[in-house]
Amino acid sequence: MVDHVDDLEADFQAHYGLDQAELDGPRWVRLAQRVAAYGGVMARRIEEQRDAGQPMQQPPANSGEREMDLTELRLAHPGLVSVTRVAD
C-alpha cells in the first residue's frame, strides 16, 4: 500500500469522499484494505499484478518486517493496540 499512497488518496476521494489527512492511522488502514473492492485505481493495480502473474508486494526479506498476530502485537506494544469486542 505504501508504494501507492497517491493512488489510495484518489480512491479515498472518489469512493469515500474523504481526504486522507482527516483519518487516524487505524481508520486509514481499515479503509485502505477495502478500497480495491470498489473499483478505481487500486483495484486496477491489483488486477494488473494478478494478470501479470506477479505476487502481491511483500516487504523485502532483509527489511526486518514480519507478520504478527494480534496477541503478539498487543504484547509487544502495550497501550498502542486496543481491542473491543462488540456483542452480536
Backbone hydrogen bonds, N-H to C=O, Kabsch-Sander energy under -0.5 kcal/mol:
donor,donor_aa,acceptor,acceptor_aa,energy
4,H,1,M,-1.9
5,V,2,V,-1.0
8,L,4,H,-2.8
9,E,5,V,-2.5
10,A,6,D,-1.9
11,D,7,D,-2.3
12,F,8,L,-3.0
13,Q,9,E,-2.1
14,A,10,A,-2.4
15,H,11,D,-3.2
16,Y,11,D,-0.6
16,Y,12,F,-1.7
17,G,12,F,-1.1
17,G,13,Q,-0.6
18,L,12,F,-1.5
22,E,19,D,-2.3
23,L,20,Q,-1.9
28,W,24,D,-2.4
29,V,25,G,-2.4
30,R,26,P,-2.2
31,L,27,R,-2.5
32,A,28,W,-2.8
33,Q,29,V,-2.3
34,R,30,R,-0.8
34,R,31,L,-0.6
35,V,31,L,-1.4
37,A,34,R,-1.9
38,Y,35,V,-1.5
39,G,36,A,-1.3
44,R,40,G,-1.9
45,R,41,V,-2.4
46,I,42,M,-2.4
47,E,43,A,-2.2
48,E,44,R,-2.5
49,Q,45,R,-2.2
50,R,46,I,-2.5
51,D,47,E,-2.9
52,A,48,E,-2.0
53,G,50,R,-1.3
54,Q,49,Q,-2.5
63,S,60,P,-2.0
64,G,61,A,-0.5
73,L,69,D,-2.4
74,R,70,L,-2.6
75,L,71,T,-2.1
76,A,72,E,-2.3
77,H,73,L,-1.9
80,L,77,H,-1.9
81,V,77,H,-1.0
86,V,84,T,-0.5
87,A,85,R,-0.5
